[in-house]
Amino acid sequence: MDTLIEFRRKMQDNLHVTTSIVSHMNQEEIITLIHELWIRQVELDIENEAFRHAQHELENSLQYYADLYNFAPMGYCAFYKDGILVNANATLADLLGVSRESVIHSSIFHYVVQDDQPLFQQYLQELFATKLPQYCELRLIHVSGSHIYVQLESRLRHDERYTGQCWMTVSNMTERKQTQEKLEGLVRQQSVELSMTAEQLREEAERRKRVGEALEETERQYRMLAQNVADGIGIIQDCRFVFANTALCLLFGLPEGALLEMNPLDVIHAEYQADVESILNEVEVSGASEPFLAQGIPSTGKTLWIEGEFRVMDWKERPAILLTAKDITEHKLHNIALEQEQKRLKKEITALKSSMKERYRFGEIIGKSAAMQEVYEQALKAAATDASVFIYGESGTGKELIARTIHDMSKRRDQKFVPVNCGAIPENLFESEFFGHRRGAFTGAIRDKQGLFAVAHKGTLFLDELGELPAAMQVKLLRVLDEGEFTPIGETSVKKTDVRIIAATNRNLEDLRRRKIVREDFFFRIHVFTITVPPLRERKEDIPLLLEYFVRRFSGKDAPPAIPGNILDALQHYDWPGNVREFQNVIQRYLSGQPLNLIETKKEETAKPRLMLDGKTRPKTGEFQEVMDDFEKKIILEVLEQHRWNKSKTAASLGIPRRTLYRKMERYGIM
């Protein structure tokens, strides 16, 4: 208050002095003085207009780079070691479903899914410890509670003003194409008319200088951000690039700045130019963003596939098109290779299916029943993929034989098939057996040994009796299946492995999982494609085929002996708890002259005595085909009666085409 009073007193004294001076001036001097004051006022107005123009230019420059920052296809944010966000763009806020204002000054940890918090903390620790760019994939929480899969790319600022500040790029991995909205300008200041004295104008000039420096610094930051993002960014006006960041130039193998003034269609393959031009025109007319996929023309001459998006924006107060693009060559070529492989496999499966019609065997597997036809169908599908296969079946049903057949029909057919009985490996030898060891790694390691994963590299590893594998061994095996890497005992270097896993068990793996005997993560890793092999008692119509196969096999070069009808009936009525393995053993013993010893198991025939027939009582050679024909005729009649002589259902039940059924009925005189 005292200062204001003193100022008014001095102004009154100056006014008195000025009045006193003017009072002694003549009219001409007064006119001259007024003219000079008027000129000074004009000069002040001109300086004022210059300041307003400078401020307008700085605001426009800030708006250009603010729009570029906010129209980016991914989220950006900045924070220090405490995790408090000091800056974030609107794309990140939209991704989280919150406002940009609520994101700034909040903790970055608040938006990370709880289960991913340890991973994120480790990620930040490595970033601040190494001061090198870091990458990470994890999940963020949307305001609705849903999870968003994102990829993070972070780097530390090393300039003096922002030392220790982390800049992070957040790419939405849930949806490859983000929807970006235009954001309002970051700074809108109202211009005010200047009516100031020379001293006030100087103070205002100083203030504006500070504002200008701040705007220039912000502009520099936005430009640096645009230059350092991983994706290519370009701005198109009048069918020419007016801005292209370093990543976009490198995408086409060009030096920085080489794309400026180029037509964007000049770097697009001729086959895709018409489509890209049509999308560009549509974006300009509709104002909506449009994605595209095209083949580019890099200066290196290599194949280049790009995925991009066009979006309308303003650039230097004129309409423009924002282009964002990324290199997807590896992904595209992988898809093309997969499509070609699928076409090849489809042709191969078609050929195999056509060749299987009316067949009674599949590789070394014997059987023509409907149940076995289903097994053949599943095995064909399994052979066409590289996914893990799990085979269920009782002991002796031929699980390893089916696994080997799948391997022989797959793309790994030229590599090794390595079977291993998991139940026979002691837990203390598990790592040595599967991963191998170096000489001297432990007591008894007298020489280097290759593990099963090294032996089966590029081929198939068959894990029989997988249900017997202890939980500790499951964890070790799971790590190799997930990462494709293992370290032999006694070595420090990591070995790569590429194997296809086919597993089998005679136990209920789902029940073992519920009882925590089999780990859930291990279960879901191997339990991808399942095949169930029926026991022999559920496909007894295959017994004549199996009998013929084993009789011919064990007879060698001799003529196969005939099998009496009572032997065939006994084989047909037995339940075969040991399945095909037991059947093979029984036939081999019988043909070697030992007695056939089967105990009838059917309830309605339990009163029957034990059947013991000496192999020496076999009928004469030559009657075998007659016995087989009688048995086949009997089976056909029984199935016809079951289906009330419906021939289509009968043929389907027997697993044969209708024309084959008609031919057999005519042959056996069945009318």
C-alpha positions as CSV (number, residue, x, y, z in Angstrom):
1,M,0.0,0.0,0.0
2,D,2.8,2.4,0.9
3,T,4.5,1.6,-2.5
4,L,1.2,2.5,-4.4
5,I,0.9,5.8,-2.5
6,E,4.5,6.6,-3.3
7,F,4.0,5.8,-6.9
8,R,0.9,8.0,-7.2
9,R,2.8,10.9,-5.5
10,K,5.6,10.6,-8.0
11,M,3.2,10.5,-10.9
12,Q,1.5,13.7,-9.6
13,D,4.9,15.4,-9.2
14,N,5.8,14.3,-12.8
15,L,2.4,15.5,-14.0
16,H,3.0,18.9,-12.3
17,V,6.5,19.1,-13.8
18,T,5.1,18.1,-17.2
19,T,2.3,20.7,-16.9
20,S,4.9,23.3,-15.9
21,I,7.1,22.4,-18.9
22,V,4.2,22.4,-21.4
23,S,2.9,25.7,-20.0
24,H,6.2,27.4,-21.1
25,M,6.1,25.8,-24.6
26,N,4.7,27.7,-27.6
27,Q,2.0,26.2,-29.8
28,E,4.4,24.9,-32.4
29,E,6.5,23.1,-29.8
30,I,3.4,21.6,-28.4
31,I,2.3,20.3,-31.8
32,T,5.7,18.8,-32.4
33,L,5.6,17.1,-29.0
34,I,2.1,15.6,-29.8
35,H,3.4,14.4,-33.2
36,E,6.4,12.6,-31.6
37,L,4.1,11.0,-29.0
38,W,1.8,9.8,-31.8
39,I,4.8,8.3,-33.7
40,R,5.9,6.5,-30.5
41,Q,2.4,5.1,-30.1
42,V,2.4,3.7,-33.7
43,E,5.8,2.1,-33.1
44,L,4.4,0.5,-29.9
45,D,1.4,-0.8,-31.9
46,I,3.7,-2.4,-34.5
47,E,5.9,-4.1,-31.9
48,N,2.7,-5.3,-30.2
49,E,1.5,-6.9,-33.5
50,A,4.9,-8.5,-34.1
51,F,4.7,-10.2,-30.6
52,R,1.1,-11.4,-31.3
53,H,2.3,-12.9,-34.7
54,A,5.3,-14.7,-33.0
55,Q,3.0,-16.1,-30.4
56,H,0.5,-17.4,-33.0
57,E,3.3,-19.1,-35.0
58,L,4.6,-20.8,-31.8
59,E,1.1,-22.0,-30.9
60,N,0.6,-23.4,-34.4
61,S,3.9,-25.2,-34.3
62,L,2.9,-26.7,-30.9
63,Q,-0.5,-27.7,-32.3
64,Y,1.2,-29.5,-35.3
65,Y,3.3,-31.8,-33.1
66,A,0.7,-32.2,-30.4
67,D,-1.7,-33.6,-33.0
68,L,1.1,-35.9,-34.3
69,Y,1.7,-37.1,-30.7
70,N,-2.0,-37.6,-29.9
71,F,-2.9,-39.2,-33.2
72,A,-0.2,-41.9,-32.8
73,P,-1.6,-45.5,-33.1
74,M,-0.3,-46.5,-29.7
75,G,-0.2,-45.2,-26.2
76,Y,2.7,-43.1,-24.8
77,C,3.4,-42.1,-21.2
78,A,6.3,-40.8,-19.1
79,F,7.1,-41.4,-15.5
80,Y,9.9,-41.5,-13.0
81,K,11.2,-44.4,-10.9
82,D,8.3,-44.0,-8.4
83,G,5.8,-45.0,-11.2
84,I,3.8,-41.7,-11.0
85,L,2.8,-40.7,-14.5
86,V,3.9,-37.1,-15.5
87,N,2.6,-37.3,-19.0
88,A,0.3,-39.6,-21.1
89,N,-1.4,-39.3,-24.5
90,A,-5.1,-39.7,-25.1
91,T,-4.6,-43.1,-26.9
92,L,-3.4,-44.6,-23.6
93,A,-6.3,-43.1,-21.8
94,D,-8.8,-44.5,-24.3
95,L,-7.1,-47.9,-24.1
96,L,-7.7,-47.9,-20.3
97,G,-11.2,-46.4,-20.7
98,V,-10.5,-43.4,-18.5
99,S,-9.8,-39.7,-19.1
100,R,-6.3,-38.4,-19.8
101,E,-6.5,-36.1,-16.8
102,S,-7.1,-39.0,-14.4
103,V,-4.2,-40.9,-15.8
104,I,-1.7,-38.1,-15.3
105,H,-0.4,-38.0,-11.7
106,S,-1.7,-41.6,-11.1
107,S,0.5,-44.6,-10.6
108,I,1.4,-46.8,-13.6
109,F,1.1,-49.9,-11.2
110,H,-2.6,-49.1,-10.8
111,Y,-3.3,-50.2,-14.3
112,V,-1.3,-53.5,-14.4
113,V,-3.1,-56.8,-13.7
114,Q,-2.2,-58.1,-10.3
115,D,-0.8,-61.4,-11.6
116,D,1.5,-59.5,-13.9
117,Q,2.8,-57.1,-11.2
118,P,6.0,-59.1,-10.4
119,L,6.9,-59.3,-14.2
120,F,6.3,-55.5,-14.5
121,Q,8.5,-54.7,-11.5
122,Q,11.3,-56.9,-12.8
123,Y,10.9,-55.2,-16.2
124,L,11.3,-51.7,-14.6
125,Q,14.3,-52.9,-12.4
126,E,16.1,-54.1,-15.5
127,L,15.3,-50.8,-17.3
128,F,16.6,-48.5,-14.6
129,A,19.6,-50.9,-13.8
130,T,20.8,-51.3,-17.4
131,K,19.6,-48.0,-18.8
132,L,19.0,-49.8,-22.0
133,P,15.6,-50.1,-24.0
134,Q,13.4,-52.9,-22.6
135,Y,10.5,-54.8,-24.1
136,C,7.7,-56.7,-22.3
137,E,4.3,-58.2,-22.9
138,L,1.7,-58.1,-20.1
139,R,-1.9,-57.2,-19.3
140,L,-3.5,-53.9,-18.3
141,I,-6.9,-53.4,-16.7
142,H,-9.6,-51.6,-18.5
143,V,-12.0,-49.5,-16.5
144,S,-14.7,-52.1,-17.2
145,G,-12.5,-54.7,-15.5
146,S,-11.6,-56.5,-18.7
147,H,-7.9,-57.3,-19.5
148,I,-6.0,-55.8,-22.4
149,Y,-2.9,-57.5,-23.7
150,V,-0.2,-55.0,-24.5
151,Q,3.4,-54.8,-25.5
152,L,5.6,-52.3,-23.7
153,E,8.7,-50.6,-25.0
154,S,10.6,-48.3,-22.6
155,R,13.7,-46.2,-22.6
156,L,15.3,-43.7,-20.2
157,R,15.9,-40.1,-21.0
158,H,19.6,-39.1,-20.6
159,D,19.4,-35.3,-21.3
160,E,20.1,-33.1,-18.3
161,R,16.5,-31.7,-17.9
162,Y,14.8,-35.1,-17.9
163,T,17.4,-37.4,-16.4
164,G,15.9,-40.6,-14.9
165,Q,12.5,-40.1,-16.7
166,C,11.1,-43.2,-18.4
167,W,9.3,-42.9,-21.8
168,M,7.1,-45.9,-22.5
169,T,5.3,-47.0,-25.7
170,V,2.1,-49.1,-25.1
171,S,0.9,-51.1,-28.2
172,N,-2.5,-52.8,-28.0
173,M,-2.0,-56.4,-28.8
174,T,-5.7,-57.3,-28.4
175,E,-6.7,-55.4,-31.4
176,R,-4.0,-54.7,-34.0
177,K,-5.8,-51.7,-35.3
178,Q,-6.5,-49.0,-32.8
179,T,-9.2,-46.4,-33.2
180,Q,-7.8,-43.0,-32.7
181,E,-9.7,-39.9,-32.1
182,K,-8.7,-36.4,-32.8
183,L,-7.8,-34.6,-29.6
184,E,-8.4,-31.0,-28.7
185,G,-5.3,-28.8,-28.7
186,L,-3.2,-28.9,-25.6
187,V,-2.9,-25.1,-25.3
188,R,-5.5,-22.5,-26.3
189,Q,-4.7,-19.1,-25.1
190,Q,-6.8,-16.0,-25.7
191,S,-5.1,-13.0,-27.3
192,V,-5.6,-9.8,-25.5
193,E,-5.1,-6.3,-26.9
194,L,-1.9,-4.7,-25.7
195,S,-2.2,-1.2,-24.3
196,M,0.8,-0.8,-22.3
197,T,3.5,1.6,-21.6
198,A,7.1,0.9,-22.8
199,E,8.1,-0.6,-19.5
200,Q,5.0,-2.9,-19.4
201,L,5.7,-4.0,-23.0
202,R,9.3,-5.0,-22.1
203,E,8.0,-7.1,-19.2
204,E,5.4,-8.8,-21.5
205,A,8.1,-9.4,-24.1
206,E,10.2,-11.2,-21.5
207,R,7.2,-13.3,-20.4
208,R,6.5,-14.2,-24.0
209,K,10.1,-15.2,-24.6
210,R,9.8,-17.7,-21.8
211,V,6.6,-19.0,-23.2
212,G,8.2,-19.3,-26.6
213,E,11.1,-21.3,-25.2
214,A,8.7,-23.6,-23.5
215,L,6.7,-24.1,-26.7
216,E,9.9,-24.8,-28.6
217,E,11.0,-27.3,-26.1
218,T,7.6,-29.1,-26.3
219,E,7.8,-29.0,-30.1
220,R,11.3,-30.6,-29.9
221,Q,10.0,-33.3,-27.6
222,Y,7.1,-34.2,-29.9
223,R,9.4,-34.2,-33.0
224,M,11.8,-36.5,-31.1
225,L,8.9,-38.8,-30.1
226,A,7.7,-39.1,-33.7
227,Q,11.2,-39.9,-34.8
228,N,11.8,-42.6,-32.2
229,V,8.6,-44.6,-32.3
230,A,9.0,-48.2,-33.7
231,D,6.3,-47.9,-36.3
232,G,6.6,-45.8,-39.4
233,I,4.6,-42.5,-39.4
234,G,4.1,-40.3,-42.4
235,I,1.8,-37.3,-43.4
236,I,0.5,-37.0,-46.9
237,Q,-0.8,-33.8,-48.5
238,D,-1.6,-33.5,-52.2
239,C,-0.5,-37.1,-52.8
240,R,3.0,-36.3,-51.5
241,F,4.8,-37.1,-48.3
242,V,5.3,-33.8,-46.3
243,F,6.6,-35.7,-43.2
244,A,8.1,-39.2,-42.7
245,N,9.8,-40.3,-39.6
246,T,13.0,-42.4,-39.5
247,A,11.2,-45.7,-39.0
248,L,9.1,-45.2,-42.2
249,C,12.2,-44.4,-44.3
250,L,14.0,-47.4,-42.9
251,L,11.0,-49.6,-43.6
252,F,11.6,-49.0,-47.3
253,G,15.4,-49.1,-47.0
254,L,15.7,-45.4,-47.6
255,P,17.8,-42.8,-45.8
256,E,16.1,-40.3,-43.5
257,G,14.2,-37.7,-45.4
258,A,14.2,-39.6,-48.7
259,L,10.4,-40.0,-48.8
260,L,9.7,-36.3,-48.6
261,E,7.8,-35.1,-51.8
262,M,7.5,-38.7,-53.0
263,N,4.1,-40.1,-54.0
264,P,3.2,-42.8,-51.5
265,L,2.1,-45.1,-54.4
266,D,5.7,-45.1,-55.6
267,V,6.8,-47.4,-52.8
268,I,3.8,-49.8,-53.2
269,H,4.0,-52.9,-55.5
270,A,2.1,-52.3,-58.8
271,E,-0.3,-55.2,-57.9
272,Y,-1.6,-53.3,-54.9
273,Q,-1.4,-49.7,-56.1
274,A,-5.0,-49.5,-57.3
275,D,-6.3,-50.9,-54.0
276,V,-4.2,-48.5,-51.9
277,E,-5.2,-45.5,-54.0
278,S,-8.9,-46.4,-53.7
279,I,-8.5,-46.6,-49.9
280,L,-6.7,-43.2,-49.8
281,N,-9.5,-41.6,-51.8
282,E,-12.2,-43.2,-49.6
283,V,-10.5,-41.8,-46.5
284,E,-10.3,-38.3,-47.9
285,V,-14.0,-38.4,-48.8
286,S,-15.5,-40.1,-45.8
287,G,-13.1,-39.0,-43.1
288,A,-13.1,-42.4,-41.5
289,S,-9.9,-44.4,-40.8
290,E,-9.2,-47.4,-43.1
291,P,-6.6,-50.2,-42.6
292,F,-4.8,-51.8,-45.5
293,L,-2.4,-54.6,-46.3
294,A,0.0,-54.4,-49.3
295,Q,3.4,-55.4,-50.6
296,G,6.0,-52.7,-50.6
297,I,9.0,-52.0,-52.8
298,P,12.0,-51.6,-50.6
299,S,15.3,-50.3,-52.1
300,T,17.0,-53.5,-50.9
301,G,15.0,-55.5,-53.4
302,K,13.8,-57.9,-50.7
303,T,10.2,-59.0,-50.2
304,L,8.3,-56.5,-48.0
305,W,4.8,-56.8,-46.6
306,I,3.3,-53.9,-44.7
307,E,0.2,-53.4,-42.6
308,G,-0.9,-49.8,-42.2
309,E,-3.8,-47.4,-41.6
310,F,-4.8,-44.1,-43.2
311,R,-6.5,-41.4,-41.0
312,V,-7.6,-37.8,-41.7
313,M,-5.9,-35.0,-39.8
314,D,-4.9,-31.4,-40.1
315,W,-1.3,-30.4,-40.9
316,K,-0.4,-26.7,-40.9
317,E,-4.0,-25.7,-41.1
318,R,-4.7,-27.9,-44.1
319,P,-6.4,-31.3,-44.4
320,A,-3.9,-34.2,-44.5
321,I,-3.7,-38.0,-44.3
322,L,-1.8,-39.6,-41.4
323,L,-0.1,-42.9,-42.4
324,T,1.0,-45.5,-39.8
325,A,2.7,-48.6,-41.1
326,K,4.6,-51.6,-39.7
327,D,6.6,-54.4,-41.3
328,I,4.7,-57.8,-41.1
329,T,6.9,-59.6,-43.7
330,E,7.9,-62.4,-41.4
331,H,4.3,-63.0,-40.2
332,K,2.9,-62.8,-43.8
333,L,5.5,-65.2,-45.2
334,H,4.8,-67.6,-42.3
335,N,1.1,-67.5,-43.2
336,I,1.8,-68.1,-46.9
337,A,4.0,-71.1,-46.0
338,L,1.2,-72.4,-43.7
339,E,-1.4,-72.1,-46.4
340,Q,0.8,-74.0,-48.8
341,E,1.5,-76.7,-46.3
342,Q,-2.2,-77.0,-45.5
343,K,-3.0,-77.4,-49.2
344,R,-0.4,-80.1,-49.5
345,L,-1.6,-81.9,-46.4
346,K,-5.2,-81.6,-47.6
347,K,-4.3,-83.3,-50.9
348,E,-2.3,-85.9,-49.0
349,I,-5.2,-86.6,-46.6
350,T,-7.7,-86.8,-49.5
351,A,-5.4,-89.3,-51.3
352,L,-5.0,-91.3,-48.1
353,K,-8.7,-91.4,-47.4
354,S,-9.5,-92.5,-51.0
355,S,-6.8,-95.3,-50.7
356,M,-8.3,-96.5,-47.4
357,K,-11.7,-97.3,-48.8
358,E,-12.4,-101.0,-48.2
359,R,-9.0,-101.4,-46.5
360,Y,-8.6,-103.6,-43.4
361,R,-5.4,-102.1,-42.3
362,F,-3.8,-98.7,-41.7
363,G,0.0,-99.0,-41.8
364,E,0.7,-101.9,-39.4
365,I,-2.6,-101.6,-37.6
366,I,-5.2,-104.3,-38.4
367,G,-8.9,-103.8,-38.3
368,K,-11.9,-102.9,-40.4
369,S,-14.5,-102.2,-37.7
370,A,-16.3,-98.9,-37.4
371,A,-14.3,-98.2,-34.2
372,M,-11.0,-98.7,-35.9
373,Q,-12.1,-96.6,-38.9
374,E,-12.6,-93.7,-36.5
375,V,-9.1,-94.3,-35.1
376,Y,-7.7,-94.2,-38.6
377,E,-9.6,-90.9,-39.3
378,Q,-8.2,-89.3,-36.1
379,A,-4.7,-90.5,-36.9
380,L,-4.9,-89.0,-40.3
381,K,-5.9,-85.6,-38.8
382,A,-3.1,-85.9,-36.2
383,A,-0.5,-86.6,-38.9
384,A,-1.6,-83.4,-40.8
385,T,-0.6,-81.2,-37.8
386,D,2.4,-80.8,-35.6
387,A,0.3,-80.5,-32.4
388,S,0.9,-82.7,-29.4
389,V,-1.1,-86.0,-29.5
390,F,-2.4,-88.0,-26.6
391,I,-3.4,-91.6,-27.1
392,Y,-5.7,-93.4,-24.6
393,G,-6.1,-97.1,-24.5
394,E,-5.7,-100.2,-22.4
395,S,-2.5,-102.2,-22.3
396,G,-1.9,-104.2,-25.4
397,T,-4.2,-102.1,-27.7
398,G,-1.3,-100.9,-29.9
399,K,-0.8,-97.3,-28.7
400,E,2.8,-97.2,-29.7
401,L,2.0,-98.7,-33.1
402,I,-0.5,-95.9,-33.8
403,A,2.0,-93.3,-32.6
404,R,4.6,-94.7,-35.0
405,T,2.1,-94.6,-37.8
406,I,1.2,-91.0,-37.1
407,H,5.0,-90.2,-37.2
408,D,5.5,-92.1,-40.5
409,M,2.7,-90.1,-42.1
410,S,3.7,-86.6,-40.8
411,K,6.2,-84.1,-42.2
412,R,8.7,-85.5,-39.6
413,R,8.6,-88.9,-41.3
414,D,12.3,-88.7,-42.4
415,Q,13.5,-88.0,-38.8
416,K,13.7,-90.3,-35.8
417,F,10.8,-91.8,-33.8
418,V,12.1,-92.3,-30.2
419,P,9.8,-94.3,-27.8
420,V,10.4,-94.1,-24.1
421,N,8.6,-95.8,-21.2
422,C,8.2,-93.0,-18.5
423,G,7.2,-95.5,-15.8
424,A,10.6,-97.3,-16.2
425,I,12.8,-94.2,-15.6
426,P,13.9,-93.6,-11.9
427,E,13.4,-90.0,-10.8
428,N,17.1,-89.5,-10.0
429,L,18.0,-90.5,-13.6
430,F,15.3,-88.4,-15.3
431,E,17.5,-85.4,-16.3
432,S,20.3,-87.7,-17.5
433,E,17.9,-89.7,-19.6
434,F,16.0,-86.8,-21.2
435,F,18.7,-84.1,-21.3
436,G,21.9,-86.1,-21.4
437,H,25.1,-85.4,-19.4
438,R,28.8,-84.7,-19.8
439,R,31.5,-87.1,-18.7
440,G,32.3,-86.6,-15.0
441,A,29.1,-84.7,-14.3
442,F,28.3,-87.2,-11.5
443,T,29.5,-90.4,-10.1
444,G,29.1,-93.1,-12.8
445,A,29.1,-90.6,-15.7
446,I,32.1,-92.2,-17.5
447,R,31.3,-90.9,-20.9
448,D,29.2,-88.2,-22.6
449,K,25.6,-89.2,-23.2
450,Q,23.0,-87.7,-25.5
451,G,19.6,-87.2,-23.9
452,L,16.3,-88.2,-25.5
453,F,15.5,-84.7,-26.6
454,A,18.8,-84.4,-28.5
455,V,18.2,-87.9,-30.1
456,A,14.7,-87.0,-31.2
457,H,15.6,-83.5,-32.5
458,K,13.4,-82.7,-35.5
459,G,11.6,-86.0,-35.0
460,T,9.0,-87.4,-32.6
461,L,9.3,-88.4,-29.0
462,F,6.8,-91.0,-27.8
463,L,6.2,-90.8,-24.1
464,D,4.4,-94.1,-23.0
465,E,2.9,-94.5,-19.6
466,L,2.9,-90.7,-19.1
467,G,0.5,-91.1,-16.2
468,E,3.3,-92.6,-14.1
469,L,5.4,-89.5,-14.4
470,P,6.0,-87.8,-10.9
471,A,5.0,-84.1,-10.5
472,A,8.7,-83.0,-10.1
473,M,9.6,-84.6,-13.5
474,Q,6.5,-83.1,-15.1
475,V,7.8,-79.6,-14.2
476,K,11.2,-80.3,-15.8
477,L,9.6,-81.7,-18.9
478,L,7.1,-78.8,-19.2
479,R,9.9,-76.3,-19.2
480,V,11.5,-77.9,-22.2
481,L,8.2,-78.2,-24.0
482,D,7.4,-74.5,-23.4
483,E,10.8,-73.0,-24.2
484,G,12.3,-75.6,-26.6
485,E,15.5,-75.5,-24.6
486,F,17.4,-77.7,-22.1
487,T,20.8,-77.9,-20.5
488,P,22.6,-81.3,-20.2
489,I,24.0,-82.1,-16.8
490,G,27.5,-80.8,-16.5
491,E,27.1,-78.2,-19.2
492,T,26.5,-74.4,-19.0
493,S,25.4,-73.9,-22.6
494,V,21.7,-74.1,-23.5
495,K,20.7,-76.6,-26.2
496,K,17.8,-76.0,-28.6
497,T,15.4,-78.8,-29.4
498,D,12.5,-79.2,-31.8
499,V,10.4,-82.4,-31.1
500,R,6.9,-83.4,-31.6
501,I,5.4,-85.0,-28.5
502,I,3.0,-88.0,-28.7
503,A,2.1,-89.4,-25.3
504,A,0.0,-92.4,-24.2
505,T,-1.4,-93.9,-21.1
506,N,-3.8,-96.6,-19.9
507,R,-5.0,-94.4,-17.1
508,N,-7.6,-91.6,-16.9
509,L,-5.5,-88.5,-17.2
510,E,-8.4,-86.2,-16.5
511,D,-9.0,-88.0,-13.2
512,L,-5.3,-87.7,-12.4
513,R,-5.5,-84.0,-13.0
514,R,-8.5,-83.6,-10.7
515,R,-6.6,-85.5,-8.0
516,K,-3.5,-83.2,-8.5
517,I,-1.4,-86.2,-9.5
518,V,-0.9,-84.5,-12.9
519,R,-0.2,-80.8,-12.9
520,E,-2.8,-78.7,-14.8
521,D,-0.2,-76.7,-16.8
522,F,1.4,-79.9,-17.9
523,F,-2.0,-81.5,-18.7
524,F,-3.1,-78.6,-21.0
525,R,0.3,-78.5,-22.7
526,I,0.2,-82.1,-23.8
527,H,-3.5,-82.8,-24.0
528,V,-4.2,-81.1,-27.3
529,F,-5.3,-83.8,-29.8
530,T,-6.7,-87.0,-28.3
531,I,-7.2,-90.5,-29.8
532,T,-8.9,-93.4,-28.0
533,V,-8.0,-96.9,-29.1
534,P,-10.8,-99.4,-28.4
535,P,-10.1,-102.7,-26.6
536,L,-10.3,-105.9,-28.6
537,R,-13.5,-107.0,-26.8
538,E,-15.3,-103.9,-28.3
539,R,-14.2,-104.8,-31.9
540,K,-14.5,-108.5,-32.1
541,E,-15.4,-108.3,-35.8
542,D,-11.7,-107.6,-36.4
543,I,-10.7,-110.9,-34.8
544,P,-10.8,-112.9,-38.1
545,L,-8.6,-110.3,-39.8
546,L,-6.1,-110.4,-36.8
547,L,-6.2,-114.2,-36.9
548,E,-5.4,-114.3,-40.6
549,Y,-2.6,-111.7,-40.2
550,F,-0.9,-113.5,-37.3
551,V,-1.3,-117.0,-38.8
552,R,0.4,-115.9,-42.0
553,R,3.1,-113.9,-40.0
554,F,4.0,-116.8,-37.7
555,S,3.8,-119.4,-40.4
556,G,6.8,-117.9,-42.2
557,K,7.4,-119.4,-45.6
558,D,5.2,-122.4,-44.8
559,A,1.7,-122.6,-46.0
560,P,-0.6,-121.1,-43.3
561,P,-2.5,-123.9,-41.4
562,A,-6.3,-124.0,-41.3
563,I,-8.0,-123.0,-38.1
564,P,-11.0,-125.1,-36.9
565,G,-14.4,-123.5,-36.4
566,N,-14.4,-124.3,-32.7
567,I,-11.1,-122.5,-32.2
568,L,-12.5,-119.5,-34.0
569,D,-15.6,-119.5,-31.9
570,A,-13.5,-119.7,-28.7
571,L,-11.4,-116.8,-29.8
572,Q,-14.5,-114.9,-30.7
573,H,-16.2,-115.4,-27.2
574,Y,-13.1,-114.6,-25.2
575,D,-13.0,-111.1,-23.7
576,W,-9.2,-110.6,-24.2
577,P,-8.2,-108.5,-21.2
578,G,-4.7,-108.3,-22.6
579,N,-6.1,-107.1,-26.0
580,V,-4.1,-107.5,-29.2
581,R,-0.8,-108.3,-27.4
582,E,-2.5,-111.2,-25.6
583,F,-4.2,-112.3,-28.8
584,Q,-0.8,-112.4,-30.6
585,N,0.8,-114.4,-27.8
586,V,-2.1,-117.0,-27.8
587,I,-1.9,-117.5,-31.6
588,Q,1.9,-117.8,-31.5
589,R,1.7,-120.4,-28.7
590,Y,-1.0,-122.3,-30.5
591,L,0.9,-122.4,-33.8
592,S,4.0,-123.7,-31.9
593,G,2.0,-126.7,-30.8
594,Q,1.0,-125.6,-27.3
595,P,-2.6,-126.0,-26.1
596,L,-5.0,-123.2,-26.4
597,N,-6.0,-122.2,-22.8
598,L,-8.9,-119.7,-22.7
599,I,-11.4,-119.1,-19.8
600,E,-14.8,-118.1,-21.0
601,T,-15.8,-114.7,-19.5
602,K,-19.2,-114.0,-20.9
603,K,-21.8,-114.2,-18.1
604,E,-24.4,-116.1,-20.0
605,E,-21.9,-118.8,-20.8
606,T,-19.9,-119.1,-17.5
607,A,-21.1,-122.7,-17.1
608,K,-19.0,-123.7,-20.1
609,P,-15.9,-125.6,-19.2
610,R,-12.4,-124.3,-19.8
611,L,-11.4,-124.8,-23.4
612,M,-8.1,-126.5,-23.9
613,L,-7.2,-127.7,-27.4
614,D,-3.9,-129.1,-28.4
615,G,-2.3,-127.4,-31.3
616,K,-1.6,-130.8,-32.8
617,T,-5.4,-131.4,-33.4
618,R,-5.5,-128.7,-36.1
619,P,-7.5,-129.6,-39.2
620,K,-5.9,-130.1,-42.6
621,T,-4.3,-127.3,-44.5
622,G,-6.7,-125.6,-47.0
623,E,-9.8,-125.3,-44.7
624,F,-8.8,-121.9,-43.3
625,Q,-10.6,-119.9,-46.0
626,E,-13.7,-122.0,-45.6
627,V,-13.8,-121.3,-41.9
628,M,-13.3,-117.6,-42.5
629,D,-16.1,-117.5,-45.1
630,D,-18.5,-119.3,-42.7
631,F,-17.6,-116.9,-39.9
632,E,-18.1,-113.9,-42.2
633,K,-21.5,-115.1,-43.4
634,K,-22.6,-115.7,-39.8
635,I,-21.5,-112.1,-38.8
636,I,-23.4,-110.6,-41.8
637,L,-26.6,-112.5,-41.0
638,E,-26.4,-111.4,-37.3
639,V,-25.9,-107.7,-38.2
640,L,-28.7,-107.8,-40.8
641,E,-31.1,-109.2,-38.2
642,Q,-30.0,-106.4,-35.7
643,H,-30.9,-103.7,-38.3
644,R,-34.0,-105.5,-39.6
645,W,-32.3,-106.1,-43.0
646,N,-31.6,-102.4,-43.6
647,K,-28.6,-102.8,-45.8
648,S,-27.4,-99.2,-45.5
649,K,-27.2,-99.4,-41.7
650,T,-25.8,-102.9,-41.9
651,A,-23.0,-101.8,-44.2
652,A,-22.2,-98.8,-41.9
653,S,-22.2,-101.0,-38.8
654,L,-19.8,-103.5,-40.5
655,G,-17.6,-100.6,-41.7
656,I,-17.9,-101.6,-45.4
657,P,-19.5,-99.9,-48.5
658,R,-23.0,-101.0,-49.5
659,R,-21.7,-102.4,-52.8
660,T,-19.3,-104.6,-50.9
661,L,-22.2,-105.8,-48.7
662,Y,-24.3,-106.7,-51.8
663,R,-21.4,-108.6,-53.3
664,K,-20.8,-110.6,-50.2
665,M,-24.5,-111.4,-49.7
666,E,-24.7,-112.6,-53.3
667,R,-21.5,-114.7,-52.7
668,Y,-22.9,-116.4,-49.6
669,G,-26.5,-116.8,-51.0
670,I,-28.0,-114.4,-48.5
671,M,-31.3,-113.2,-50.0
